[in-house]
């Protein structure tokens, strides 16, 4: 029997361990080193020497190989496979799979599919067959998530990606003598943009980012530089009766030369064929890879009824204003489109989205069933339409079931990998509803690649949003850098001073300084509920209950008067403050509300919230047990470390012999996740 080649034992052992932990997305290089009883540096050297791969590439290659087997041999969806092989993000799994095999995972198993040779630098013996079982894997200690209008990008904060296939579609010019035809020309631009966004091999800048150039006198080079792209699409059109005339050109920004262009004159009835042809010719001109499934999406016609399509186009301008007035103006036009074509999926989706935003932030929801009905109809008529999937996701968000929203959003990214809207919704979900600082930061960084600030105000909020994501994961210096840039661009940014006060606290732990900074902001607007409760909380942490009460009282009264359901995780702090001030009845109501919050909370913070509740009730052993559970959670906010020890309720646990050990375990867990996240984001080129 021949001896095994030198080094094979190491790779076999490492592979077996990786397969054993295959569905654990947190099992990475450090964990592999620990299980193999090796230092991390020794593992990295040995892995590189014997496989020509980095340790992280080695792990990823095994995950992708197993994914291919599951896709070929089971009926699992792409999302299900991605989680079973340890990818926390389906969109990232698709990206890695495509880079590794040369085609997306959705192609596997389709008729005519032929597996391409694996793109690999080395091979590993296939010795193990594993059965897989899917596993189901707020205490707001600091700042609540700040919802911003958009999350644009600049060259300074975008990832270091190749600009080879980055593209922006500028607003088309209306050359009709009738200005009322502008909505139709805008619709042509939107359709061209939408089709290009479905191609994963392109990076396509969002509509909101290019809107500022509608009447701009800037040259192509200046626009491309601001948008951080290599190609610009310009177009103009006019509609005269039933005739549509369209002139489109693709420009290489580096040389300001046209590399493709065409004029079209068609009957309106042919407009969809023209739109689809334009996308394919642009992709071909810049040699973008377009998969069969992407071609299928591009070739779809939204409707066969041009009257319905005209109503849909008329609704887009008020719909895109994103105001209550605009939504109420758009809805009747959408309804007319549905009357003309009862199978118009895109319109059903936009109706669901419109009603979702009409109900947003309302304690008493009016449109729950309306949203669900329209979303279901959208999916019925086109289950692969990005907007249909967004609509259903928003319904689940509307009823508070965010875990069901996520798969729909990830599926939407499969069909439209350039959807900044979907990326930003996922960022929002992982910031607040399903708190996960790692995914929040990852999606925030992805979002800024697709949206580019359309003005200084938006750009300022972009930096603010990124700063918030960074500090939650413990990247304090980076967060301070971007919050300063946010204020530099727009000193009147409503939220930046508030966030900066807390970032500075993360650096210097000076609670008095933080309190003074927040009070300065509160003097500008004494009705700001976010700052009212933060100022009160900082007094609470210092056991200054009379001062805390002075701020909690107006906060609580305004919250009740407006019927707002915000910051439920703070009710126990407010309740204890009321109790200390002698208002037991009000305290009991708040404590009851907090208990209901704990019972319904499905986030990673639920054990920490329960620990606070048990500590308040004097059930100290049970509180410690809950902290032990929480110490095993991943990707919680840095605010937990900064403020948990200051909570008067949890300070009751300090005499417990297990208290210090469990608090240290929580701190160690956070920094382990921080280091792992830093490594992951650097590997993906996002940080």
N, C-alpha and C positions, 0 to 999 in steps of 0.2 A: 504494500500500500504506500503510495507516494505521500511524502510529508506535505502539509499545507504550506502554501507560499508564506513567506515571512510577512507578518502584519495581518493576515486574514483573521486570526483569532480576535484581534482587537475590533475589527470592523463587524464581525459576527456578533460579538458580545454587545457592542454599542447598538447595533441594529435591533437585537432582541429586546434591549432595554427600551429603546424608542418605541417599538411596536407595543410593548407592554403599557406604555403611557400615551398611546397614540391619540386618544380623544381628549387629552388634557392640553388645552391651548397654552397653558402656562409652563409646560414642560419644555425647557430650552437648554441652552448650553450649560448654565450653572447647575441646573438640576441633573443633567447627564453626568457632569463631572462629579457631583456628590455621590450619585448612585455607583459610579465606577471607582469611587475612592481615589480620585485624582484631583490635583489642583486644576483650576480653570485654565491657567496658562499652559500646563502640561498637556491637557486635553487638546487645546487649540493647536499646539505644535505637532502632536502625534497625528491628529486628524488631517492636518494639512499635508504632512509628510506621506501618509499612507493612502489618502484618497484624492489628493490634489484639490480638495474642497475645504472651505472653512467649516467649522463645526455647525454653524447655523444652516449653511447650504446642505450639508450632509443630512441633517434632521429634516429639512424641508423636502429634499429629494425623496426620502423614504415616505414621507406623508403623501407626496404627490403620486408615487408609484402605487401606494395602497388605494388612493382615490381612484386611479384609473381602473384598478381591479373591481372596486365596488360599483363604479359606473357601468362596467361591462357585464357584471355578474348579478347585479341586484336591480330592483326597480326604484331605488332611492332617488330623490330629487338632488339637484346640484347643491342646494342649501343643506339638505340632510347629510350629504356626503362630506361637505366642507367641515361641518361641526364634528362629524365622526372621526375625521383625520386630524383634528386639532387646530383648525383655522377658526378664529373667533369672528372673522369677517368673511362673508361669502364673496363680496366684491374683490377682496384681496386674494382669496383662493382662486377665483376665476383668472385674475391677472397673472398669478404665479403659474397656474396650470397652462395658460396660453403661452407664456414665455418658455415653459419647459417642453411642451409637446407640439407647439406650433398651431394649436387650434383650441377654442374654448371647450370646457367640459360638456356644455350642452350639445355638442356635436356627436359625442360618444353614444353609440347605440342607435343612431338614426339610420334609416335605409341608405345604403351606399357608403356608409362610414368605413374608412380604411385607416387603421391606426398607423400614424407616422412614427418613424424611428425616434425613440426617446432622445431628447437633447440632454446628453449627460457626459460628464468628463470621466466618469468611472462607472463600474457596474458592481452590483452586490448580489450575492447568491440568494435566490428566492427559496427560503427554507421553511417559512412559517406561514401557516394559514390561520387567520384569527376570525372568530365570530365577534360581531360588534353589537353593542346594545346602546341605544341613544340614552343619554342621561340628562336629566333636567338639572341643570346646574342651578325717613329722611330726617335721619336726624340732620338738620341743616345747621351744622356748627358754625357756619360763617355766612358767606355771601350767597344769595339765591342766584340762579342762572339769569342772565340778562338777555332777553330776546331782542335781537337786533334786526334791522331791515334786510341786510345782506352782509355777506362775509367775503368781500373782494380780496384781490391779491395785488402785490407789487413785486418787482424783481427782488427786493430785499428780503421778503418773507416767503416767497414761493419756493418750492423745492427746486433743487438743481437738476431740472429735467432738460432733456434735449428739446430744442425748439423746432426740430426738423418738421414735425407734423402738427404744429400749433396754428390755429386759424381763428379769425374773427370775421363774422358776417355783419357788415355795416348796414344801418337802416337804408332801405331802398328809397330812391327819390321818386316822387309822384310827378310824372310829366303830363298828366291829364289836365286839360283846361278846367275840368270840373274838380274842385278841391274836395268834394265829398267822396271822390274815389280813393282818397288817401287810405282809408281802412282796407281797401282791397289790395293796394300795393304793399301795405304793411303786412297783410296776410301772406303775400308771396315771400317776403323776407322771412317771416316766422316759419313758414313751411320749409324753406331752404335750410334755415338754422336747425330746425327740429330733425330733419333727415340726417344732417351731418353729425349731430350729437349722438346718433345711434351707432356710430362707428367707433369702436373702442380704440382703434389705432390712432385716432385723432384726439387732440386736446382742443376743445371748442369753447370759446369764451361765451358767457351767458348773454341773454338779451339785455338785461338791465345794465350790463357793463358797457355795451356799445351804444346805448340810447343817447348819450351825451354828444355823439358825433353826428347826430341827425342833420344839424345845420352848421357843422364845424368847417372852418377854413383851413384846418391843419392838413399838412401833406401826409402821404401814406407812411413815410418813414417815422414821422412823429407819432402818429396814431399807433403804429405797430410797436414802437418802443414803449409807449405808455401801457399798452395792453399786453406786452411781453409775448408777442406772437411773431411768426415768420411769414404768414400768409394773410392776405386781406381779400375778402370778397366784396365787390361793389356791385350795385345793381340799380336799375331804374325801370319803371314800368308805367304803362297807362292802359286804361280800359275805355274803349270807345264802343258803345253799344255792346255787341256780343263778341267783339274782338279784343284780344289781349296782346299787347306788344311788350316784350321783355328783353332787356339788354343786361347781360351779366358778364363780369370778368373776374378772373382770379389773378392776383398780383403778388409777385415775390417781393416782399418788403425790403429785403436787403439791397436789391438792385433797382427797385421801383419799376419793374418790367412786367408786362402782362404775359403770363404763361398759358392762359386759356381764356377764351371768351367766345360768346355766341349771342346772336340775336334770334329771338323767337317771335313769330306772329302766328297766333293760333286762335281758334274759337275758344270761348270760355270753357266749353265742355271738355277741352283737352288739358285744362290747367294742371290737373294732378299728374298727368304723364310728363308734363314739362318740369314740374317741381322735382319729381323723382329722377328724371334724367339729369338735371343739373347737379344733384348731390353725387350721383355716380360718376359724372364726368370730372367734377372737382376732386373727388377721392382718387380717381385714376391719374389725374394730372400731377398730384403730389405723391403718387405711388403708395397710397394708404392701403393696407390690407383690409378687405371687406369680406366677412365670412358669409356663407349661404344664409344663415339665420338673420344676419344684419340686412342682407339684400331683401329678404322676405319682409322685414319690417319696413324698409324704405319703400318697397313697391306697393304697400297697402294704400288704398284710397280711403280717406276718412268717411266719405259718403258718396252715394251716387246721385244725390239730389242737390243741384246747384243753388236752388232757392234756400234750402236749409243751410248750405255752406255760407251763403251770403249773410244770413242772419247770425251765424256763428262768428263770422269775421267782424260784423258790426258790434258784437258784444265784447270783442277782445280789448278795445281801448278802455272802456269803463271797468272791465274786469281786472285789467292789469294796473289800474290806479291803486288797488289794494286799500280802498276806503269803503266805509259802509255805504256812502252815497253811490259810489261806483258799482258796488256789488248789486245794489237794488236797481240800478239802471241796466245792468247786464242780464239779470235773471229773466225779465220778460222776453228779451231777445233770444236767450237760450231756449225758453219755452216755445217760442215760435219756430225755432229750428227743429225742435222735437216733434211739433205738430206736422211739419213737412216730412221729416224722416224719423219715425219712431225707433229706428235701430242705430241712431247716431251716437256711438259709444263716447266719443270725445266730449260731446255736449252733456251727456249724463254725468260724466266725470267732473266737468267744470261746474255743473250745478251743485253736486255734492260738496265740492271744494268751497264754492261761494257760501253755501249755508253753514259749512263748518266755521268759516271765519266770521259770519254774522253771530254765531253763538259763542265765539271764543271769549274766555274770561267771564262769562256769565254764570252765576251760581245756579240759576234756574235755566236749564237748557230747554229750548223750544223746538229744535229741529232735529232731534236725535233720529227719529224714524225716517224723516225726509232724507237726511244724509245717507243713512244705510240703504234706503230703497234706490236712490240714484246711483250709489256706488255699486250695488249689486247688478243694476241694469247695465252699467258701464262694463262690468266684468263679463256679464252674460253675452254682450255683443262684441267684446274684444278683450279677452283675458290677458293678452300680451301687450296691451297699451299701457305705457308708463303712467299716464294720467288716471287710468282705471285703478291701477294698483295703489297709486297715491291716495285716491279717493277712499278706497277701502281702509287703508292705513289710517287716514285721518278719522274715519268713523271709529276705529278701535281706540285711537287717542282720545276721541271725544268722550267715550265711555270709560276711559281710564285703563284700558287693557293694552298697555304699551308692548307687552311681550308678543301679542298677536300682530301688532302693527309692524314690528321689525322685519319679519319674513317677507311681507308685502313690499316694503321699501327696498329690501335687498334684491328681491326679484325685479323690481322696477329698475334698479341699477344694472341688472343683466341686460335689459332691453335698451337702456339709455345710460351708458357709463359716464356720459358727460352731464348728467342732470345735477346741476348745482343745488337745485331745490331739494332733491332727495338727500343729497349729502348733508345739507344744512339741517334738514329735519332729523336725520340720524344723529348729527352732532348735538342737537337740542335734546333729544331723547336721552342720550348717554350723559348729558350734563346734569339732568334733573330727574326725569321720570324713572329711568333705569340707570342710576348713577354708576358710571364706570369712567374714571378719569382718563384711562388709557385710550379707550375708544373715542371719548369726547375729543381729546387732543388730536387723535389720528384723523377723525372726520373733519375737524376744524382746519387742519393743515391741508387736507384734500380739497376742502371747499374753497380755500383761498387761491387754489390753482385755476379755478374755473370762473370765479367772479373777480373782476378788476374794478377798483373804485371808480364810480362815475362822477364823483365830486369830493371835495375835501371833507365834507361832513360824513359821507359814507366811508371814506378811507379811515377817518378817525375812529369810527365804530368798528371797522375791521381790526385795527390794532387793539382796540379794547377787547374785542371778542377773543382774539388770539392770546392776549395777555391773561385773560380770565382762565382760558384752558391751560395755559402754561403753569400758572401759579397753583392751580388745583392739583397738578401732578408734581409739585415741588420744585419746578424750574423758576425759582424766585428771581434770580438776576435777569434772566431772559424776559420774564413777565414785567419787571420794572423798566427794562429798556423799551418795550413796546407800549407800555402805558404812558411813558414820557413822550414817545412819538405821537401817540393819540392826542395828547394835550397840546403838543407843539403844533399839530396841524389844525386842531379845533379847540381852542381854550374854553369854548362854551359847551363842550361835550357834557351831556347831562349826567352820565354815569362814571366817567373816568376818574374824577377826584375821589369818588366813593370807593372805587376799586383800588386806587392807588393807596388810600389810607390803610387798607388791609394788606396790600403787598408790602408796604413799609413795616407794618406790624410783623409780617412773616420774617423780615430781616432783622428787626431790632427788638421785638417783643415789648415795645413801649406802649402799654395800653392807654396811658394818659394822653400821649401824643395822638393816638388813633382816635380817641374820644373827642379831642379838640378839633381834629380835622373833620370829623363827621358832623359835629355841631356847627361848624362854619358852613357846611353844605346845607344843613337843615334850616339855617337862618334865611337862606335864599328862597326856600319853599317849605313852610312849616307843615304842609299837608302831605309831604312825601312819606308814604307808609313804609317803604323799604328802609329809609334812614331812621325814621321814628323807632322802629323795632330794633334796629342795630344799636342805636344810642342807648335805648333802654337795656338791651342785653349786656352791653359793656358795663353799665352800672350794676346790673344783676351779678355779673361775674365777680365784681368787687364787693358784693354783698351790700351795696348801697341801695337798699330796697325802696327807700322813700324817693330817691332820685329816679330809680328805674320806673316806679309807679307813675311819676309825672309824665313820662313818655309813653309807657304802655297804655295808660288810660285813654288819651286821644287816639292812639293807634287802634285800640280795640273798638272804640266808639265809631270811628270812621269806617272801619272794616265792616261792622254790623250794619251801619246805615247804608252802605253801598252794596250790601249783600255779597261780599267778596269771600271767596274760599281760598285764602292764600296763607302760606307759612304755617300749616297746621302743626308742624313739628315744634313750633315755638310755644304752643299753648301751655305746656307744663312749666316753662319758665315764667310765663305771665301768671299762671295759676298760683305758683309758689309766692310770687311777688304780692299778689292780691291777698293771699293768706297771711303773709307777714304784716300787711297793712291792716288786717282785721276784717277783710271783706270775704268771709268764708263762703257765702252763697255763690258769689261770682267765681271764686276759686274752684268750687266743686264743679261748676258748669265747664270751666276750662279744662279741668283734669279729666272730666268725662269725655270731652271732645278729644283730648290727647289719647285716651285709652282706645277710642274708636279708630283714631289714626294709626295707632300701633297695630291693632288687629287687622286693618286693611292694607297695611304697608307690605309690599312684596319686594322692596328694594334690599340691597345689601346692608342698608343701615338699620333694618328692623331689629336685630339683636341689640345694637347700641341704644336704640330708642327704648327697648324693653328694659335694658339695664338701668336707664334713668328712671323709668317708672317704678321698678322694683326698689331702687334705692330710696326714692321718695316715700314709698310705702313701708320702708324699714325692712324689706326682705333682702337682706344684704347678700346672703349666700346665693340666692337666685339671680341677683344682679351680677355677681361675679361670674356665674355660669353663662350668662348672656354675653358678657365681655369676652369670655373664652371663645364662644361661638364666633363673635365678631372678629376676633384676632386671626381667624382663618380666612377672612374675606380678602378679596383683591381689589385694587384700584379704587380705594375710597379717597375722599378729598383731603388735602393737606390741612384744611381747617380742623379736622378731627384731632390731629396731633397738637395743633396750636391752642385749642380751646377746651378739649375734653377735661383736662385736669383742673380747669378753672371753674367748672360747673359745681355750685354748692351742693347739688344733689349727689353727684358722684364723689365729692370729697368725704362723704359719710363712709365711703368704702376704704379710706386710707389706712384704717387700723386693721383691716383684714389682711392676714399674712400672705394671701395670694394676690393682693391688689397690685403691688409693684411689679411682680413678674408678668402679670397679664398686660399691664400697660406698656411694659417694655416690649412684649411680644407684638403688640399692636404697632408700636413705632418701628420695630425691625421689619415687620411685614410691609409697611408703607415704603420704606427705603429699598427693600428688595424689589418691590414692584416698580419703583422709580428707576432703578438701575436697569431692570429688564426692559422697561418701556423705552428708555433712552437708546439701548442697543437695538431694539426692534425698529424704532423710527429712523435711526441712522442707516440701518440696512435697507429700508424701503426708500431712502433718500428724502424723507420728509422732515428731518431735523438736522 
